[in-house]
Amino acid sequence: MGERSSTDRELANRDYPFGERGVDGLQPEIVRHLPGLRDLFQRHDLTFTIVAAQTWIGHSFFSLHHTGFAIDLAVPGDENGLVAELVEDLRRQLGAEYRVLALLGCDRPHLHVEFTRGIRISEPVDDPWRDYSNYV
């Protein structure tokens, strides 16, 4: 899992603009999957929007966002089962080293995508101040 070149990061910053935040804080294990994630969203007729990355606030202390190993992707509500289908497709595409979680019971429904090498200190829903009753 080698480092991406600065040219790759420049292209990623161009293709996945986060304003001033950029993709610089994201790990290569996340950045290299951005094109495939975007393509899968497009196949499901959804807009690919990253709503949280490495430097963004509001994540629990043990969140993988802080180390750049997680991103959140905006999704609509799941009235027609589209998000559940998308989650299954993402899980198949990314493989066993990645987790895809749907957080639909919060103010901003989103998918949490993380690269994990095994041990988990906490779950994305360990934040006691939020209601994740629709956690999938």
C-alpha positions in Angstrom: 0.0 0.0 0.0 2.4 2.6 -1.3 2.1 6.3 -0.9 0.3 8.3 -3.7 2.4 10.7 -5.7 1.8 14.5 -5.3 0.3 14.4 -8.8 -2.2 11.8 -7.8 -3.2 13.9 -4.8 -3.5 17.0 -7.0 -5.9 15.1 -9.3 -7.8 13.8 -6.3 -8.1 17.3 -4.9 -9.4 18.5 -8.3 -11.9 15.7 -8.8 -13.1 15.5 -5.2 -13.0 19.2 -4.0 -13.5 19.7 -0.2 -12.9 23.4 -0.3 -9.8 24.2 1.7 -9.8 20.8 3.4 -8.7 18.8 0.3 -7.8 15.1 0.4 -4.4 15.6 1.9 -5.5 14.2 5.3 -7.0 11.1 3.9 -4.9 7.9 3.8 -4.1 6.2 0.4 -6.4 3.3 1.4 -9.3 5.7 1.2 -8.2 8.0 -1.6 -7.5 5.2 -4.1 -11.2 4.1 -3.9 -12.7 7.5 -4.5 -13.2 7.0 -8.3 -14.9 3.6 -7.8 -17.1 5.0 -5.0 -18.1 7.9 -7.3 -18.9 5.5 -10.2 -21.0 3.2 -8.0 -23.0 6.2 -6.7 -23.6 7.3 -10.3 -24.8 3.8 -11.3 -27.4 4.1 -8.5 -28.3 7.6 -9.8 -27.0 9.3 -6.7 -24.8 12.3 -6.3 -21.4 11.5 -4.8 -20.9 14.0 -2.0 -18.2 13.6 0.7 -19.6 15.2 3.8 -16.9 14.4 6.3 -13.2 13.5 6.0 -10.1 13.7 8.1 -10.0 17.2 9.6 -13.7 17.7 10.0 -15.1 18.1 13.5 -17.9 16.3 15.3 -16.5 12.7 15.4 -15.9 10.7 18.5 -12.5 10.5 20.1 -11.6 7.1 18.7 -13.1 7.8 15.2 -11.0 6.7 12.2 -11.8 10.1 10.7 -9.0 11.6 12.8 -6.4 9.4 11.2 -7.8 9.7 7.7 -9.0 6.2 7.5 -12.7 7.1 7.2 -15.1 9.3 5.2 -18.8 10.0 5.3 -20.9 10.1 2.1 -24.3 11.8 1.9 -27.3 9.7 1.0 -31.0 10.4 0.8 -33.5 8.7 3.2 -34.1 5.1 2.3 -37.8 5.0 1.6 -37.3 2.7 -1.5 -34.5 0.5 -0.3 -31.9 2.2 -2.6 -29.4 2.9 0.2 -29.5 -0.7 1.4 -28.7 -1.9 -2.1 -25.9 0.7 -2.4 -24.4 -0.5 0.9 -24.3 -4.1 -0.2 -22.7 -3.1 -3.5 -20.1 -0.9 -1.7 -19.3 -3.8 0.7 -18.7 -6.2 -2.3 -16.6 -3.6 -4.1 -14.4 -2.6 -1.2 -13.9 -6.0 0.3 -13.3 -7.3 3.9 -10.8 -4.7 5.0 -13.4 -2.0 4.7 -16.6 -1.3 6.6 -19.6 0.4 5.2 -22.2 1.6 7.6 -25.5 3.4 6.9 -26.4 6.0 9.5 -30.0 6.9 8.5 -31.5 8.0 11.8 -29.5 11.2 12.2 -30.0 14.7 11.0 -27.9 14.1 8.0 -28.2 10.6 6.6 -24.9 9.3 5.4 -22.7 6.3 4.8 -19.6 5.8 6.9 -16.8 4.1 5.0 -13.7 3.1 6.9 -10.5 1.1 6.3 -9.8 -1.1 9.3 -6.9 -3.4 9.8 -8.7 -5.5 12.3 -9.0 -4.3 15.9 -11.7 -1.8 16.6 -11.5 0.4 19.7 -14.9 1.9 19.2 -17.8 1.9 16.8 -18.9 4.9 14.7 -22.1 5.0 16.7 -20.4 5.2 20.2 -21.2 8.9 20.5 -23.7 9.1 23.4 -25.1 12.4 22.3 -26.5 11.2 19.0 -29.4 8.9 18.2 -28.4 6.2 15.8 -31.5 4.1 16.1 -31.5 3.4 12.3 -27.8 2.2 12.3 -27.4 -0.5 9.6 
